[in-house]
Each structure stands twice: as C-alpha cells, then as structure tokens.
Amino acid sequence: MAVKRIQLISLGCSKNLVDSEHLLAQIEKNGIEIIPEDKDLASEGSLEPVDAVLINTCGFINDAKEESVNTIMRCIGLKKRNIVRSVYVFGCLSQRYGKELEKEIPEVDAFFGVLDVRKILASLGADENDDYHLCRHLTTPKHYAYLKIAEGCDRSCSYCAIPGIRGRYVSYPMEDLVSETEYLASLGVRELIVIAQDTTYYGTDLYGKKMLAPLLSKLCRVEGIEWIRVHYSYPMGFPLDFLDVMRSEPKICKYMDIPLQHSSTKVLKAMRRGVDESQTQAILDKIRKDVPGITIRTTMMVGHPGEDSREFEGLLSFVRKNRFDRLGAFMYSEEEGTYGAAHFKDSVRQSTKQRRYDALMETQQKISLELNERKVGETVTVIVDSYSDGVLLARMSDQSPDVDGGVIINIKKPSGCYMKDDFDPSTLIGNFVKARITGAAEYDLYADFIGPVIE
C-alpha cells in the first residue's frame, strides 16, 4: 500500500533536527502528507491509521538513549493499537546499536543509520531528488532556523561517542550553505543559528584552513536574515578572525557558545581537550577584550574520571571568576567505544556527581540572577517567538532558542499604548519589538511592551 501520511519525531540536538527537516522536505516533495510532531496520534479517533512514524534518535548519553528507547516503545504501542501501520527508527541510536536494537525490539519495521536517507525514502515508496537537497521542511517557528555547516567530528574527546557515530569532519561547501540560507530566507527566516559538532573547525578539510569567518561574512550578505548566531565553538585552535567578523558585522549576534567542559588542567588533559587551564582563561580574556559586551555561554561536565574534590572546587572558583552569562552542565557517563571507557574507571560515585552538578548549577543561578538584575530598566529589541493570553514570549540577541531563557512581555493594553482595540498581538510573532525590562529571574526577564520596531 502506498504511504500517504507520516509523522516524524526528532529527538536530541539541533543537528538532528536539521537532518529531520531535510528528510521531511524530500518526503513532502513525494506528495506524502506530514503530520506535525506535536500532534497526538492517539487522539485522532476515527481517522485512518497513520502509514508510518519515523523516529530520529539520539544516542549521545544515557538520558538521551533512554528517551529514544521510550519513544520507540510508545510508538510500538500505537502500532499494536492500529493507530500507526509502521515504525521506522534512524539516527544516532540506531547507527550505534542497530544490531542490538533489532534483536531487542523486533516490532520495529526497520532500523537505519544516520545517513541512510535514500533507504528511508525507499521504505516509504519515495524517491530522493537531488534538486531538493538544500530544501527544508521547517519544524521550528518560521522566523528562525538552524544551519548545519558540517557533519562529523575529528576531535578525540575522551567522553564523546560522536566521532564513532557520525564519522570524520566533513564541511559543506560554502556555496551550498549560502544557497540554503537564501532558501531559508525565502521561507521567512530572519534568525540563523549556525551549528556543527565543532563550528570553528569549518573548512579545514575542504579548503585547507579554517573558514568560519569568511563563511559568516557571506551569510551576512543574504537579504532577509537579520540575526546570525554561532553555536558549538571549540576552544583549542580557536580562529581569532571569527572575533573580527563578529565585532564588525552588525548581523552577527555578540553571543559566543563555547563549551569548555572544565577548568582544571588535570581534568582537561584526561578529557583530551587539547588546552590547559591557563590557555582556557586566555581564550576567554581574548574574546571579551576583542568583543566588548559579548554574551558567553558554556557547558561544563562534572564527575569525569580524575575530578576529585580539589578539581571540582577549582571549577566552582573558575565559574565565579568568569561569571558566564549562560552555563549548562551534565554529569559524566561512561560511553562504550570511547577513549574514556577504554582507559579510565568511572570512579566518581553517582551521588557525588549529582551533588557536584547541583552545586555548580546553584552557583551559576546566583550569577545569572545578578547579571539579569542589571538589565532591569533597559529598553531592548527582541524577536517574538510566540503569544498567548496577553503575554509575548521573546528573546534578545543574546538569548538563543531552547537553551537560554527569554523575555516575558506583558502586552495587556496599558494606558497610552499605541495599540488599537482590534489589534491582534499574534501578528507580532516573528517580528522585532521594543520592550522595557521590569523584572528578572535566574533565567528569564520580564518586560512591558513598548511597540514594534519600525523597519
């Protein structure tokens, strides 16, 4: 029977999401109806069964693997109830554990790897069309999108399984990325979030040198794109010309996402990060000197083998000293196939990892609150992500979707506001507006609405 209706569930990181959107575009070009991911299939009642559910899995750490397996089992439950006819699984988890999954979950109709687009389409009775390889079926709000500039990773971090799953680093040609950005702009995208496993390594394989800065300069020329932000910058061998472009190009958000993982030279060496504590501090100092006022987001790991109480206290001191605008953290988990699993014993107790994680996040919450409180009284420009019941959810240029807090704007009609009685605030979604910050929490800011930005 021909496949007419499918749903795709995308788990894990934004890089996975881009893969899903490219696949959905191919599916859509084959005339297959796409049911939105947030649609509860169990509530469809008398409608015909959905022909297939595709699950793009994550296999990075234990929590992500558990979420992927739980999602697979939930969809198998829908299949048993005849709500869906077929369940297909692809992505990192099935790339990493395909043989085991086939034995453990035989109810899945087929497992595919991360790059098996043609095989997935064939299972749906669809064809891959090379003319559409840059097309996307956006699953984000239409005003922002992710641009994946490379696949894979050449780094050898001890804890990370990604190189074994995704393979060696492969940069996408600059002309393709510009064309894809132009396509996204034609769909109404105004904010571009540049991603890869390591964005700062871009171009090394393709052009013989790091080319992130020249790429960003070209992306800034795309009409319709107003904000460009970059995620996942690697500290070792950081390309300083990136800072020059960030400082000089008004479209590039003064926002740096640079996962440092730790501050201790001992732990960084065990992690195989390629930098020590003094080099890490020097990179941060250089970034802040060259781009005054920059917002820095980082990620830290607690509980890596070799992290004792002294190393952890040093990490807390490092965080207090550098006062990161944003900081996320996760606990070390031993991943088979990694250098860490082969060479280290997972020696830190889980309870100790949890205690350190809690202490780190409590430290960061205090810093974040203090930094946010300084913004009270400021008038800022934000982009609106959504509207509900008199409240706009928006972000400043130093806030990235999903991973950072936002600006919660009261838009209930104040005295003297420009709004007419019949004004529909939902029309502001995807547009820039002015707001005055009135309050602060650890992650979010609160504001009163001033008005739209006149363009």
N, C-alpha and C positions, 0 to 999 in steps of 0.2 A: 504494500500500500504506500502511496506517495506521502511524504511528510509535508504537512500543511501548516502546523503550528508547533512552535518550540518555545521553551524558556531556558535561558542561560543564567546560571548562578555563578558569580565571580567572587572568589574568596582570596584573602591575602592582600598583597600590596598593590599599589597603583600601577606597577609594571605589569602585573597580571591583568589588571583592568584594561590596559591598552590592548593587550593580546585579545581579550574577550571582545573588545569593540571592533577590532579588525575582523575577527571571525564573524561577528554579527553582521557586519556590512556585507560580507560575501554571502551569508545566508539570506539576507534581505534581498540582495540582487538576484537571487534564485527564486524570488517570489514566495518565500516562506514567511508566514506571519510570526512576529516576535512578541511574546507575552512579556511585559515588564517583570524584572526580577522581584519587585516588591509585591507582585500580585500573588495572593494566597490561592494556590490551585485547588486546595481542598474546599474552598468556598464557592467554586464555580458551579456547583449544583448540577443542573440538568445538561450543561454543555457537553459536547463530545470530549472524550479523553484527549489530553494533550499528547501529540505524537512522540515528543522526546523532551527530556530535561537534560541539559548539558551542565556539568559541574567543573569549573576551572579551579583546581585545588591548590592549596599551599602546603608545602612540606618542610618549612624552614626550621621551626622549633616545635616543641611538644604541644603547646597550646594550639598552635595553628594546625598541626596534624590531627589533633583531637576534634577541632571544629570541622575539618574536612570530612573525617570519618562520620561524625554525627550527621552532617548534611547528606552524605551519601545514604546513610541508613534511613533518614527521614524520607528521602525521595523513593527509596525502595518500598517504603510503607505506602506511598502514594501509588506506586506501580501495583502493589498487591490489591489495592482498593479499586484498581482500574481507572484511576484518575489520570495517570500517565501510562503510555504504552512502553516506552523505552527509557533507560537511564544510561547516559554515556559520561565517562569520567576522564578528564585530561588535566594537564598542568603538572606542577612540581611534585605533588604527592605520588601520582601515578607514574611519572618519569622515574622517581626514586624507588618506588616499591611496587611496580606493576605486577610482577610475578606473584609476590606475596598476596597482593590485593585480589588477584584473580582467584586464588585458592580460598581466601577468607571470605570474599563477598561474591559468590558466583551469580547472584541475582543481577549484577550489573551487566548490561548487554555488551559493553566493550570498554576497554581502557586504552588511552592514547597518551603519548608523551607531550612535551611542551611545544614542540614544533611540528606536530602532525596535522596541520591544517587541512591538507589535501585528503588525508584519510578520514578525518572527521566529517568533512563535507560529503565524501563518498558514502559514508554510513547514513547520511541523510538523503541520499539520492541527488545531491547537488554537485555543481562543478565549481572549481576555483578559476576565477577570471583575473588574469594578471593586470588588466586595465584598472582594476579596483583595489590594487594592493595598498594604496595610500588612503583609501576611504575608511570612514569610521561610522559606526552607529553609536552615537554618544549615549552613555548611561549616567554621566554627570549632568548637573544643570547646564543648560545650553550655553551659558556665558563663560564657563571655564572648562579647560580640558588639559589632560596630561600629554606630553610629547616625549616618547621614549626614543633616545638618541643612540642607544647601543644595546646589544644583548650580551649576556655572559659577564665573566669577570676573570682577570688574570692575577688578582691578589691571592695571597695564601694565608689569610687569617685563620688561626688555629681552630676557631669555634664554628666556622661557616661552611655549610654544605653547598652553597650556591654554585661555585665553580664546577663541582661534580654533577650538579643537576643541569645547569644552563650552559656549561661549556666555556670555552675561551672567549675573551672580549672581542666583539665584532661591532665596529662603528658603522652606523648607517650613513650613506653618502649625504653630504651637505645639501646637494640639490634636491634630494628626495625629502629631506626634513623641511626645507623651505617650502616645497610644493605641498607637503602635508599641512604645514602651518597655514598656508594660503587657503587650503580646503577647509580647515577648521574655522578660519576667519569668515569664510563664506557661509558657514552654518550659524554664525552669530557669536562665536567665541571671542571674548575680549581679554581673558586672562589665560596665559600659557604657563604651565608648570613643567619645566624641563627635568626629566628623570632618566636614570640608568642605574645599574648597580654601583657605578662609580662615574659620575658625570665629568670629573676633572681629568679622567684618562682619555676622554673622547679624542679620536683622530689619530692616536698613536699607531694603531695597526694599519689604518687606511692612508694616512698622509705622512707618516714617519715622525710626527711631532704632535704635541697636544694642541688641539684646535678648538677648544670650547669657546675661547674669547672671539675668534673670527666667526664661529657659528652664531653666537649670540648677536653679534653686530649685524649679520644678515637677517636674523629673525626680527630684529628691531625695525627693519625696513618694511615688514609686512603690514599693509594697511588694515586697520580694524583691530589689531592687537594693541592693547593699552598697557597691560602689566605682563612682565615676564619674570618668573622666579625660578631658582635653580635648587634642586634637592640633591642630597647624597654626594657631597664633596668629600674627597679623601684627603687626609692631612699630609701624607707622605708625597713629596714631589708636587706640592700644591702650585698650580700655574698662576703666577702673580699678575700676568696680563689680564686675567679674569677680573681682578680688582679694578684695573684701569677702565675696563669696559663698564663695570657696574657703576663706577663713580661718574663716568661721562655720559652714559646713556640714560635718559630720563625714564624710559620704559622698563628698565630692569629694576625690580624691587630691591631696595637696600636690605636684603634678607639673605642670610647665609645658613644653610643646613649642612653642618659638618660633623658627622658622627665621630666622636673622639674615642669612645669606649672606656677609656680610663686615663688617669694622670700618672700613675706610678710607672717608673722605668722598668721595674721588675715585672709588673703585670703586662705592660705593653710588649715587652720582649717575649713573654710567654704567649701572648696573643699573636705574635708575628706581625705587628702593625707597621714596623719599619721606622718608627720615630720613638724618641725618649721623652721624658718629662720636660726638659728644657726646650727641646725642639717644638713640642706641642704648645708650650707657653709662647714661644717666639712667633709661631704662626698666628695665634690669637691676637697678640700685640700688633703684628703687622696688619692684619685685617682691620682692626679698629683704628689704627693710625691712618691707613690709606682710604678708608671709607668711614668718615666720622658719622656717628649716629646709627651705624648699622645694627640690625637686629640679628643676633646669633642664636640659632637653635642647634642643640647637640643631643646625642644619645650616649648613655653610659651603661656599662654592664657590671653587675655585682656577682660575686661568687665564682669568678674564674679561678681555676687551679693556680695556686701561688698567691692569691689575695688573702693575706692574714689581717688581723685587726689593725695593724700599723698601716698597711697599704690602704685599707678602707678609710681610716681616719684621714690619711693624706688626700684621698679623693674628696671627702667632705670639705676639707680646707681649700682644695683647688676650686671646688664649686662656689664656696663662699667668696673666695678672692675674685673670681672671674664674673660672677653674677650674670649667668646666662639668662637671656630673655625667655628662652624656652628650653626645657630639658625633659627628655623621655628616658626611661630606663627599662631594662629587662634582666632577668636572672639567667645565669649560665645554665645551659642544659647540654649534656654530652650527646653529640650527634654522631652516629656511626658514619664511617667514611671520612671523617675529618682528621686533621693532624692532631687536634686535642684529644680525640678519643683514642688515638693510637699511641700517644706519647705521655699523656697525663692521667692521673687518677682524679676523678671528680670528688675532691677531698673536702669541699665545704658542705656542711650539712644544709639540707633544705630549709630548716628552721632558721639557720644563720643567714642564708641568702634572703629569706623573706624579711628578717629583721633589718638587714642592711638596706634592702630595697625600700622599706618603709621609712627608714631614717633619711635616706637620700631624697626621697620624694617630699618628705616633710621639710627638709632644708630648702629644697627648690621652691616649694609652695610659698614659704615666707619671702623668698627673694622675688618671686613672681608677683606676689601681692604688693610688695613695696614698690616695684617698678611700675605696676599698673596704677597705683595710687598717685604717682607723679603725673599721670596723664589727665587726672580729673581737672576739668575746666578748659581743656583744649578743644578747639574746633578741628575736626578731622574729616577727610574724604574717605568714604567707604564704598565698597561694592555690595549690593544687596543680593543675598543668596535665597531668601525665602520670606514669606509674610504669612502671619496667622494671628487673628484676633487682636488687632491693634498693635502688633509687635513685628518689627522688621528684624531679621537675623542677617547681620552683615559682617564684613571684615575690612580691616585696614590693609594697607600694602605690606605690613609686617606680620600678617596673620595668614597662614596657609590653610586651605580647607582640610577638614577631617583630623589633622594632627594638632592644630592650635586652637585656642579659644577664639571668641568672636566678639562682636559689638551688638548688644541687645538694645534696640532702639524703640522707645515709646513713640508711636505715631498717632495716638489718640489726639484728636484735633485740639491744639492749645489756642488760647486767646491770641489773636493777631496772626495766626499761621496763614500762609498763602493759600492753603487748600480750599477748594470749593466743596460744597456739601456732597456733590455727587462724585468726588474724586475717588478712584479705586487704587488703593496703595499697592495692590498686587502688580500693577503696571510698572512699579519701580524695580521689580526683580530683574537682575542682570544689568542694572544701571548704577551709576555713581551718584551718591548723595552726600550732603553735608550733615554732620551731627555734632552735638556738643556733649563731651563726656561728663557725666554727672556722678558716676559711682564706679567702684572697682571691686572685683573678687580675685581669687588666686589665678583664674584663667580668663574669665570673661570681663568685659567692660560694659557699663550701662550708659545710655545716652538719650538725649532728646533730639527729635528730628528738627532740622532747620529747613532743608529744601533740596531739590535736585541740583546737580551740577549742570550748569548751562553749557552745552558744547557748541 
